[in-house]
């Protein structure tokens, strides 16, 4: 990782419903999230287009979830050539149960990684000047709760699942 500070997540006033008690921006399917100086000038702009609980797995070596349920997150977006960082979509997720308890396990289990084909998965790392679309599968203990994406360790974004 570069020595320069990571950009702060940018809040989209038009589509966010506020900040969670955990300090994350609360998002819904279709809301923009990313990094940049403002929502109108994002160097990395992404959208969660769908969240599916217990999707059908299509991977050749698909297994049952290790933690109870799969949550599939469909994401699309792009970065500008000026984006000087890299976005990491693997290993930066955590899960919070509906009762507020943070899951101590790993939502990035081998079962989650084997659920989809490589062609269906979003790239693990997205760099400058790239456009991507794909899915991330998390292995979670509950059929409802909150998924959190925090790439900087200083607050990120969160989505309820299933979506209301």
SULCOR-V586457 format. One record per residue. N is the residue number from 1. RES is the residue in one small letter. PHI is phi in whole degrees, 0 to 359 (999 if undefined). OMEGA is omega in degrees with one decimal (none if undefined). D_LAST is the distance of its C-alpha to the last C-alpha in Angstrom with 2 decimals. Layout:
N&RES&PHI&OMEGA&D_LAST / N&RES&PHI&OMEGA&D_LAST
//
This chain:
1&x&999&179.2&36.71 / 2&x&291&-179.9&38.53 / 3&x&281&179.9&39.99 / 4&x&287&-179.5&38.34 / 5&x&296&177.3&35.47 / 6&x&288&177.2&31.98 / 7&x&291&178.3&30.26 / 8&x&281&173.0&27.59 / 9&x&302&-179.3&24.00 / 10&x&260&-179.3&23.69 / 11&x&271&175.2&21.17 / 12&x&266&-175.7&19.84 / 13&x&300&-175.5&20.01 / 14&x&286&-171.8&18.45 / 15&x&232&178.9&15.08 / 16&x&265&-179.3&14.77 / 17&x&255&176.4&13.54 / 18&x&120&-178.8&16.49 / 19&x&247&179.9&17.94 / 20&x&284&175.0&16.87 / 21&x&299&179.0&19.62 / 22&x&272&178.9&20.44 / 23&x&88&179.4&21.41 / 24&x&263&173.8&18.85 / 25&x&285&-179.2&17.23 / 26&x&276&-178.0&13.47 / 27&x&238&173.2&12.01 / 28&x&236&174.8&9.09 / 29&x&306&-179.9&9.82 / 30&x&97&178.0&12.90 / 31&x&283&176.5&14.19 / 32&x&279&170.4&17.80 / 33&x&221&179.4&19.14 / 34&x&166&-177.5&22.74 / 35&x&237&177.1&26.19 / 36&x&162&-178.0&28.67 / 37&x&286&177.7&30.35 / 38&x&201&-179.7&27.67 / 39&x&297&178.4&24.61 / 40&x&274&-177.6&27.24 / 41&x&223&179.8&29.41 / 42&x&277&172.8&27.41 / 43&x&275&175.0&29.62 / 44&x&222&-174.6&26.66 / 45&x&233&-176.7&23.58 / 46&x&226&178.1&20.60 / 47&x&221&167.5&17.13 / 48&x&278&-175.7&14.45 / 49&x&265&-179.3&13.97 / 50&x&194&171.8&11.82 / 51&x&230&-177.2&10.62 / 52&x&237&175.9&11.70 / 53&x&269&179.7&12.33 / 54&x&54&177.7&15.90 / 55&x&290&171.4&16.99 / 56&x&286&178.9&20.51 / 57&x&273&-177.5&23.02 / 58&x&241&-178.4&25.70 / 59&x&292&-178.4&27.98 / 60&x&300&-177.4&31.55 / 61&x&248&-177.3&31.54 / 62&x&301&179.2&28.01 / 63&x&232&172.8&27.76 / 64&x&288&178.2&25.47 / 65&x&298&178.1&23.29 / 66&x&282&-173.9&25.53 / 67&x&255&176.7&22.94 / 68&x&132&-176.3&20.89 / 69&x&214&169.4&18.02 / 70&x&261&169.5&17.63 / 71&x&235&179.9&14.76 / 72&x&260&-179.2&15.64 / 73&x&245&177.2&14.96 / 74&x&268&-174.3&16.40 / 75&x&228&169.9&18.20 / 76&x&220&179.2&20.75 / 77&x&171&-178.8&23.03 / 78&x&204&174.7&26.57 / 79&x&240&176.8&29.11 / 80&x&273&174.6&32.16 / 81&x&299&-179.9&35.67 / 82&x&282&-179.5&35.89 / 83&x&293&-172.5&33.19 / 84&x&264&-178.6&35.46 / 85&x&251&168.4&33.13 / 86&x&233&176.1&31.39 / 87&x&259&-179.6&27.70 / 88&x&250&-179.8&27.18 / 89&x&268&177.7&24.02 / 90&x&257&176.2&25.39 / 91&x&76&-177.6&25.91 / 92&x&245&-179.5&23.94 / 93&x&254&167.6&20.64 / 94&x&221&-172.5&19.93 / 95&x&233&178.0&17.37 / 96&x&235&-179.6&16.49 / 97&x&293&-179.0&15.57 / 98&x&303&-179.9&13.25 / 99&x&275&177.1&16.61 / 100&x&94&-179.1&17.49 / 101&x&278&176.9&20.07 / 102&x&284&179.5&20.71 / 103&x&291&-179.7&21.51 / 104&x&279&-177.5&25.26 / 105&x&277&-178.1&25.45 / 106&x&255&177.9&25.14 / 107&x&288&178.5&21.90 / 108&x&263&-177.4&24.23 / 109&x&289&175.3&26.15 / 110&x&298&178.0&28.59 / 111&x&297&178.2&26.40 / 112&x&296&-179.3&23.53 / 113&x&294&-177.5&26.16 / 114&x&269&-176.3&27.58 / 115&x&294&-175.9&24.41 / 116&x&248&171.5&24.76 / 117&x&284&178.3&27.89 / 118&x&303&-178.2&29.17 / 119&x&294&-179.4&28.66 / 120&x&273&-173.8&24.88 / 121&x&279&173.4&24.48 / 122&x&289&177.5&24.16 / 123&x&303&-179.5&27.51 / 124&x&296&-177.7&27.81 / 125&x&232&177.8&29.57 / 126&x&238&-179.0&29.31 / 127&x&253&-178.0&32.32 / 128&x&298&173.1&33.64 / 129&x&66&-178.9&33.58 / 130&x&243&172.0&31.15 / 131&x&242&-175.8&28.38 / 132&x&224&171.5&26.06 / 133&x&208&179.1&23.26 / 134&x&172&-174.5&22.18 / 135&x&234&174.1&19.98 / 136&x&237&176.2&19.92 / 137&x&246&176.0&19.37 / 138&x&248&178.8&18.99 / 139&x&255&-169.5&20.28 / 140&x&239&-177.5&18.32 / 141&x&276&-175.2&19.17 / 142&x&233&-179.1&15.86 / 143&x&280&175.7&13.06 / 144&x&212&-179.3&10.52 / 145&x&161&-177.8&11.34 / 146&x&227&171.4&12.02 / 147&x&254&-176.2&14.11 / 148&x&238&172.8&16.78 / 149&x&246&-178.6&19.12 / 150&x&229&-176.0&22.29 / 151&x&275&-175.0&25.21 / 152&x&249&-174.4&27.59 / 153&x&77&-178.3&27.28 / 154&x&238&-176.9&27.00 / 155&x&104&-178.0&23.27 / 156&x&215&-175.9&20.81 / 157&x&228&176.6&17.14 / 158&x&218&-179.4&14.07 / 159&x&229&172.4&10.54 / 160&x&284&170.2&7.96 / 161&x&224&-14.5&7.78 / 162&x&296&179.8&6.37 / 163&x&289&179.4&3.84 / 164&x&294&none&0.00
//
